[in-house]
Amino acid sequence: MNLYRVTTALSVVLGLACLWFGINFLFAPEWAASGFGIPSWPEGDAAGYFAVKAVRDLANGAIVLTLLALGKRRALAWVMLLLAIVPFGDAGAVLAHGGGYAAALGIHAATGAFVLLTAGLLFATSAQEESGRPLVRTAA
């Protein structure tokens, strides 16, 4: 499997994961929130923030998958680079609100690193595409 396909697969996984989290926070917010890492959650009207997170995740997933489907890998690389802010911000929120380091680092910061890795690979493969260099070496 070449780097282009690996990067495509990583992008699809990230896009689908965002959609999955969005759907869960929209339709099963208490269940979804339990794995986020913050021990106490808003109740009553404040629980509306679950819908905010759901819409954010749905939009992020849709953006990733749309850019990928349109073949805009360079733009997707920039978007992924910017989207890395979200999981690192989530890690900070977990730590600032009484959550543990395991969730902050093991879930959110690790996801941020995965997004940055994917962005870097997208930049590398899109640069190869733009230069006309082959993405895979063929036997001569």
C-alpha positions in Angstrom: 0.0 0.0 0.0 1.5 3.3 -1.0 1.6 6.5 1.0 -1.2 8.1 -1.0 -3.6 5.4 0.0 -2.5 5.3 3.6 -3.1 9.1 3.8 -6.5 8.7 2.2 -7.4 6.0 4.7 -6.3 8.1 7.6 -8.3 11.0 6.3 -11.4 8.8 5.9 -11.0 7.4 9.4 -10.7 11.0 10.9 -13.7 12.2 8.9 -15.9 9.3 9.9 -14.8 9.5 13.5 -15.9 13.1 13.6 -19.3 12.1 12.2 -19.6 9.3 14.7 -18.9 11.6 17.7 -21.3 14.2 16.3 -24.1 11.6 15.9 -23.5 10.2 19.4 -23.4 13.6 21.1 -26.6 14.5 19.2 -28.6 11.3 19.9 -27.0 9.8 23.0 -25.2 12.7 24.8 -24.9 11.2 28.2 -23.3 8.1 26.8 -21.0 10.0 24.5 -20.0 12.5 27.3 -19.0 9.6 29.6 -16.0 8.9 27.5 -14.9 12.5 27.0 -12.9 12.8 30.3 -14.6 15.5 32.3 -16.1 14.0 35.5 -19.2 16.3 35.9 -21.3 17.4 33.0 -23.8 20.2 32.5 -27.4 19.5 33.4 -30.7 21.2 32.5 -30.4 24.0 30.0 -26.6 23.8 30.1 -26.8 20.3 28.6 -27.4 22.2 25.3 -23.7 22.3 24.9 -23.9 18.6 23.9 -25.7 19.8 20.8 -23.0 22.4 20.2 -20.3 19.7 20.3 -22.4 17.5 18.1 -22.8 20.1 15.4 -19.1 21.0 15.6 -18.1 17.4 15.1 -20.6 16.8 12.3 -19.4 19.9 10.4 -15.7 18.9 10.9 -16.3 15.4 9.6 -18.3 16.7 6.6 -15.6 19.2 5.7 -12.9 16.5 5.8 -14.8 14.0 3.7 -16.0 16.6 1.2 -12.5 18.0 0.6 -11.2 14.4 0.2 -14.0 13.5 -2.2 -13.3 16.6 -4.3 -9.6 15.6 -4.5 -8.5 18.8 -2.7 -5.7 17.2 -0.7 -3.7 20.3 -0.3 -6.7 22.2 1.1 -7.5 19.2 3.3 -3.9 19.3 4.6 -4.4 22.9 5.7 -7.8 22.1 7.2 -6.4 19.1 9.1 -3.6 21.3 10.4 -6.2 23.7 11.8 -8.5 21.0 13.0 -5.7 19.7 15.3 -6.6 22.7 17.5 -9.8 21.0 18.5 -8.5 17.9 20.2 -5.6 19.8 21.9 -8.2 22.3 23.1 -10.3 19.4 24.4 -7.3 18.0 26.2 -6.8 21.4 27.9 -10.5 21.5 28.8 -10.4 18.1 30.4 -7.4 19.1 32.5 -8.9 22.5 33.4 -12.2 20.9 34.6 -11.0 18.1 36.8 -10.4 15.3 34.3 -7.5 13.0 34.4 -4.3 13.0 32.5 -5.2 9.6 30.9 -8.2 11.1 29.1 -6.5 14.4 28.3 -3.4 12.8 26.9 -4.5 9.3 25.9 -7.7 10.4 24.1 -7.4 14.0 23.1 -3.7 14.8 22.8 -3.1 11.5 21.0 -5.9 12.4 18.6 -4.3 15.8 18.0 -1.0 14.1 17.2 -2.8 11.7 14.8 -4.5 14.7 13.1 -1.1 16.5 12.8 0.5 13.3 11.4 -2.3 13.0 8.8 -1.9 16.7 7.9 1.9 16.2 7.4 1.3 13.2 5.2 -1.3 15.1 3.2 1.1 18.0 2.7 3.8 15.5 1.5 1.6 13.6 -0.9 -0.1 16.7 -2.3 3.4 18.3 -2.9 4.3 15.2 -4.8 1.1 15.4 -6.9 1.7 19.0 -7.7 5.3 18.5 -8.7 4.3 15.6 -11.0 6.6 13.2 -9.2 5.2 9.7 -8.8 3.8 8.8 -5.4 5.1 5.2 -5.7 8.4 4.0 -7.1 8.0 1.4 -9.8 10.5 -1.2 -10.7 12.5 -0.3 -13.7 
